[in-house]
Amino acid sequence: MATSRLSLMTDAALRPENGERLQVVARTAHILRMFDAEKADLRISDVAEELRIGRTSAHRYLQSMAAEGFLHQVGDGSYRLGPLLVGLGATMLSSTRLIETAEPFLSQLAEASGETAVLGIWTGANAIALLCKEPPGRPVNMTVRIGSALLVDSAQGICFLTYLDDEATTARALRTTEHKRDSVLAGINETRKRGYSFSGTVVPGVGAIAAAVFGSTGSIVATVAIVAALETLHGPRLDVMAQSMRATAAAVSRQLGFTRQETA
């Protein structure tokens, strides 16, 4: 029987319906390519001249890119590469080993739980999905696209904010979802108590739980999550899945050189 997939991430905003959206992507890429070893900062005038557009349009591009983490505005009004790109660059250097280490454990978790298992990493601005494993033999599976942004109030986002334990990072992340501040902070407190995070905001009717993966230095390097129907994430089955998920995260942590005992 063919397996159907229910995608949890929409790409409607990324599908170009006209030439304007393609132009936005091209100009964004052009701006990023303006950075090199000799040019670490860009100004509005630089972008306006390079793209042959007005200063107002150039300013709009730079502000939008900064809001998404592609750029960072410094005190003198210039822009530098932002936390999203810096984080992704650093992640690419270490993600190969992480994927190779986590993949068999993630596959086992998906099969044992009968639900989709996801490995998440932090980019400096938010979490993204690095690896997704679906349970075999199910006619319908949920899937999370690799590279999809995991929001601040997702289980993975809350888990990272809990164990990064960095006030500046938390404050920066919460600024992007000010209206969710109280629920995210409450989620962080709950994660510290029970040792894993929970979120019911994936899409309507779908939630997730996540546990931290630690590296050899004792810092969080990834999250292991289970994505499932909300009705599944309650009662005795939740306890069983959470225990399996935490055991998976602990096993990956040990393989990465983490030796300290995880505390709930």
Summary of the structure (lengths in Angstrom):
residues: 264
radius of gyration: 20.0
end to end distance: 41.1
largest distance: 62.1
contacts: 820
relative contact order: 0.12
helix: 49%
strand: 22%
